[in-house]
Amino acid sequence: MAKRKPNKRKKPNKKVSNIKLINLVLAMTILTLSVTMLAYYTILKENEKKHTTIKKTSPKNDDSLDEHRVNRINKYFEKYSREDTYEVYTEELKKEYVPKKEIKETVQTPKNETKPQVITSNKPKLAIIIDDVTLQSQVDKINNIGYDITMSFMPPTSQHKNSASIAQVIPVHMIHFPLQATSFKFEEENTLHVGDSYEKIEKRVQKVREYYPNAIYTNNHTGSKFTSDEQSMDRLFKALKKYNFIFVDSRTTGKSVAKKYAKKYNMPYIVRNIFLDNEKDFTYIQNQLKKAIKRAEKSGYAIAIGHPYSITLKVLNDSKDLLRGVELVLINQIPAH
């Protein structure tokens, strides 16, 4: 009987194993790509939804974009508006504010600035100043009120880069000069402080003159600490006179020494009488406006200061009947001491 040959195990086919491995790798690659594409598609859809939502809620045109900027800046200013308390019309101020009949011409008038003039109307004169102006939309809204209002522009900063260029087309405008407050958390860039050297103050005033080549008048933004400091105001008035500015005292403190140094440097002294919008309430602001009218009727002249808040501009727009008894004038038409 023939012997049976032992069965030999078939050697694994390396070629088949390699194909299986390749197929497995390909399958995993396809699966990974599929998952990736699905995730990408999902993310793309989510982004489209967000973009659509943003489109619906975003401003539709330049005007509404500008309105957003106005609201942002208003919120910025509202943060500090209560920090530096503004005094209302006091007995002390009443004694000081006795307007004379003519403005003393002690500064050179820049070429494009309207010269101060004496008005012959028999009506009492009221100058309304709106501080913190920085945007063209604010200028437009103020102009649309329909009577003379003096705009005081913040010097350019990173928060409001175009404030100086916007002012150039307005014949009579002011600079709202940031000075140190007694207590203030939201200070403007380049605010002058008590203790600053004359060189620093003079350099800052020179820069402001470059920004506003045609302006004559400047008033203080905050400044309760600075305007009550003798040395600081001496240095400031010296620099203001050098660069042909007239200082309008916003009177953020009863301790202001502005009048003393206006006299020392033989410069006009002009001071506000009433702050309109310490409270952002229609009735309050209108009552403050009535006080300014009464002060004008009593003294012949008065200055009221407000801000470009929507409520303030609404009061000014809606109070034209109240203002019939006074002549609304620009700051260059108010006599100085």
C-alpha positions in Angstrom: 0.0 0.0 0.0 1.3 3.4 -1.1 2.2 5.8 1.6 0.0 8.9 1.9 1.8 12.2 1.4 1.3 14.5 4.2 -0.8 17.6 3.4 1.2 20.7 3.0 -0.3 23.9 4.3 -0.8 26.4 1.6 1.3 29.5 2.2 -0.7 32.6 2.6 -0.9 34.7 -0.6 1.0 37.9 0.2 -0.6 39.6 -2.8 -4.1 38.9 -1.5 -3.2 40.2 2.0 -1.8 43.4 0.6 -5.0 44.0 -1.4 -7.1 43.5 1.7 -4.9 46.0 3.6 -5.2 48.5 0.9 -8.9 48.1 0.7 -9.1 48.6 4.5 -7.0 51.7 4.3 -9.1 53.0 1.4 -12.3 52.3 3.3 -11.1 54.1 6.4 -9.9 57.1 4.2 -13.3 57.3 2.5 -15.0 57.1 5.9 -12.8 59.8 7.3 -13.4 62.0 4.2 -17.1 61.5 4.5 -17.2 62.5 8.1 -15.0 65.5 7.4 -17.2 66.6 4.5 -20.3 66.1 6.6 -18.8 68.2 9.5 -17.7 70.9 7.0 -21.2 71.0 5.4 -22.8 71.3 8.9 -20.5 74.1 9.9 -21.1 75.9 6.6 -24.8 75.7 7.1 -24.5 77.1 10.7 -22.4 80.0 9.4 -24.9 80.7 6.7 -27.6 80.8 9.4 -25.5 83.2 11.6 -24.7 85.4 8.6 -28.4 85.6 7.7 -29.2 86.5 11.3 -26.5 89.2 11.3 -27.8 90.6 8.0 -31.3 90.9 9.4 -30.2 92.6 12.6 -27.4 94.7 11.1 -27.8 98.3 9.9 -29.2 98.4 6.4 -27.4 101.6 5.3 -24.7 104.1 6.2 -27.1 106.2 8.2 -28.0 103.4 10.6 -24.3 102.5 10.8 -23.6 106.1 11.8 -26.5 105.8 14.3 -24.8 102.8 15.9 -21.6 104.8 16.2 -23.5 107.7 17.8 -25.1 105.3 20.3 -21.8 103.8 21.2 -20.2 107.2 21.7 -23.2 108.3 23.8 -22.8 105.3 26.0 -19.1 106.1 26.3 -19.8 109.7 27.4 -22.7 108.6 29.7 -20.3 106.5 31.7 -18.5 109.6 32.9 -21.2 112.2 32.8 -22.1 111.7 36.4 -18.4 111.5 37.6 -17.7 115.2 37.4 -20.6 117.0 39.0 -21.6 120.1 37.2 -22.8 123.0 39.3 -26.1 124.7 38.4 -26.4 128.5 38.5 -25.2 129.7 41.9 -25.4 133.0 43.7 -21.6 133.2 43.4 -21.8 132.9 39.6 -24.7 135.3 39.5 -22.6 138.0 41.0 -19.7 137.3 38.6 -21.8 137.2 35.4 -22.5 140.8 34.6 -22.1 141.1 30.9 -20.5 144.2 29.4 -21.8 145.7 26.2 -18.8 144.9 24.0 -16.3 142.1 23.5 -12.7 143.2 23.9 -10.7 142.2 20.8 -7.6 140.8 22.4 -6.9 137.9 20.0 -6.3 137.7 16.3 -9.3 136.3 14.4 -8.3 133.4 12.1 -9.2 134.1 8.5 -12.3 131.8 8.2 -13.7 132.5 11.7 -16.6 134.9 12.0 -15.6 137.9 14.1 -17.3 138.6 17.4 -20.1 141.1 16.8 -22.5 143.1 18.9 -26.1 142.4 18.1 -28.5 145.4 17.9 -31.7 143.4 18.6 -33.6 144.4 21.8 -34.2 140.7 22.6 -32.1 139.1 25.3 -29.4 136.8 23.8 -29.1 133.1 24.6 -26.1 131.0 23.3 -26.6 127.3 23.5 -23.4 125.2 23.4 -23.5 121.5 22.6 -20.3 119.8 23.9 -18.8 116.4 23.0 -19.5 116.7 19.3 -17.5 114.1 17.3 -19.6 112.8 14.4 -21.1 114.2 11.2 -24.5 112.7 12.1 -24.5 114.8 15.3 -23.7 117.9 13.4 -26.5 117.2 11.0 -29.0 116.7 13.8 -28.0 119.9 15.5 -28.2 121.8 12.3 -31.6 120.4 11.6 -33.0 122.0 14.8 -33.2 125.2 12.8 -31.6 127.9 14.9 -28.1 128.9 15.9 -26.3 126.4 18.2 -22.6 126.4 18.9 -20.9 123.0 18.6 -17.9 122.2 20.8 -15.8 119.4 19.2 -13.6 116.9 21.1 -10.0 116.9 19.8 -9.3 113.8 17.7 -8.5 110.5 19.5 -8.7 106.8 18.7 -12.3 107.0 19.8 -13.2 109.8 17.4 -10.6 110.3 14.7 -12.5 112.7 12.4 -13.8 115.2 14.9 -11.4 118.0 13.7 -12.0 117.6 10.0 -15.8 117.6 10.5 -15.6 121.0 12.3 -13.7 122.7 9.5 -16.8 123.5 7.4 -18.6 125.1 10.4 -17.7 128.9 10.5 -18.1 129.2 14.3 -17.1 126.2 16.3 -15.4 125.5 19.6 -12.9 123.0 21.0 -13.9 121.0 24.0 -10.6 120.8 25.8 -10.1 117.9 28.2 -8.8 119.0 31.6 -8.4 116.9 34.8 -11.4 116.3 37.0 -11.5 115.9 40.7 -12.9 112.4 40.4 -13.1 110.8 37.0 -12.9 107.2 35.8 -13.2 107.6 32.1 -10.7 110.2 31.2 -10.2 111.4 27.6 -6.9 110.7 25.8 -4.4 113.6 26.2 -6.2 115.2 29.1 -4.1 117.9 30.8 -3.4 117.4 34.5 -2.5 119.6 37.5 1.3 119.6 37.7 1.9 119.4 33.9 4.7 121.7 32.9 4.1 124.8 30.8 6.0 123.1 27.9 3.6 120.2 27.9 0.5 122.4 28.1 1.9 124.7 25.4 2.6 121.8 23.1 -0.9 120.4 23.6 -2.5 123.8 22.9 -0.3 124.1 19.8 -1.5 120.7 18.6 -5.1 121.7 19.2 -4.5 124.8 17.1 -3.2 122.6 14.3 -6.3 120.5 14.5 -8.6 123.6 14.5 -6.9 126.4 12.6 -10.0 128.6 12.3 -11.4 128.3 15.9 -11.3 131.0 18.5 -13.2 129.6 21.4 -12.4 126.6 23.6 -14.2 125.4 26.7 -13.2 122.8 29.3 -14.3 119.2 29.1 -14.6 118.1 32.8 -11.7 120.0 34.5 -13.0 120.6 38.0 -9.6 119.9 39.5 -7.6 121.7 36.8 -9.6 124.9 36.6 -9.4 125.4 40.3 -5.6 125.1 40.4 -3.8 128.5 40.2 -0.6 127.3 38.6 -2.3 125.1 36.0 -4.7 127.8 34.8 -1.9 130.4 34.7 0.1 128.1 32.4 -3.0 127.2 30.3 -4.0 130.9 29.8 -0.5 131.8 28.8 -0.6 129.1 26.1 -4.1 129.9 25.0 -3.2 133.6 24.5 -0.1 132.6 22.5 -2.2 130.5 20.1 -5.1 133.0 19.9 -7.8 131.2 21.8 -10.6 132.6 24.0 -11.5 130.4 27.0 -15.1 129.8 27.8 -15.4 128.6 31.4 -17.7 125.6 31.5 -17.7 126.2 35.3 -17.6 122.6 36.3 -16.6 123.8 39.8 -17.4 126.9 41.8 -13.7 127.1 42.6 -12.7 127.9 39.1 -10.0 130.6 38.8 -10.5 131.2 35.1 -11.7 134.7 35.6 -8.6 135.7 37.5 -6.2 134.5 34.8 -8.4 135.9 31.9 -7.8 139.2 33.7 -4.1 138.6 34.2 -3.6 137.9 30.5 -6.0 140.6 29.3 -8.3 138.1 27.7 -12.1 138.1 27.5 -13.9 136.1 30.3 -16.9 134.2 29.2 -18.7 131.7 31.5 -21.7 129.4 31.2 -24.8 130.0 33.3 -26.8 126.7 33.0 -26.2 123.1 32.4 -29.1 121.6 30.5 -28.9 117.9 30.8 -27.4 116.8 34.1 -30.4 114.5 34.1 -31.5 112.9 30.8 -35.2 113.7 31.3 -37.4 115.8 28.9 -39.1 117.8 31.7 -35.8 118.4 33.6 -34.0 119.6 30.5 -36.8 121.9 29.4 -37.0 123.4 32.9 -33.2 124.0 32.7 -33.8 125.7 29.4 -36.4 127.9 31.0 -33.9 128.9 33.7 -31.4 129.9 30.9 -34.1 132.0 29.3 -34.9 133.8 32.6 -31.2 134.4 33.1 -30.9 135.9 29.7 -34.0 138.1 30.3 -32.5 139.3 33.5 -28.9 139.9 32.4 -29.4 140.5 28.7 -27.2 137.5 27.9 -26.9 133.9 29.0 -25.0 130.7 28.0 -26.5 127.2 28.4 -24.4 124.0 27.8 -25.8 120.6 26.8 -24.7 117.4 25.1 -25.6 115.7 21.9 -27.9 113.2 23.6 -31.1 112.4 21.7 -33.3 113.6 24.5 -31.4 117.0 24.7 -31.7 117.6 20.9 -35.4 116.6 21.1 -36.0 119.2 23.8 -34.2 121.9 21.8 -36.2 121.0 18.8 -39.6 120.8 20.6 -39.1 124.1 22.6 -39.1 126.7 19.9 -42.2 128.3 21.3 -40.4 128.8 24.6 -37.5 130.5 22.8 -39.5 133.2 21.0 -38.7 135.8 23.6 -34.9 135.4 23.2 -32.5 135.7 20.3 -30.6 132.4 19.8 -27.0 133.4 19.0 -23.6 131.8 18.5 -20.9 132.1 21.2 -19.1 134.8 19.2 -22.1 137.1 19.7 -22.0 136.9 23.6 -20.3 139.8 25.3 -17.3 139.1 27.5 -16.4 140.5 30.9 
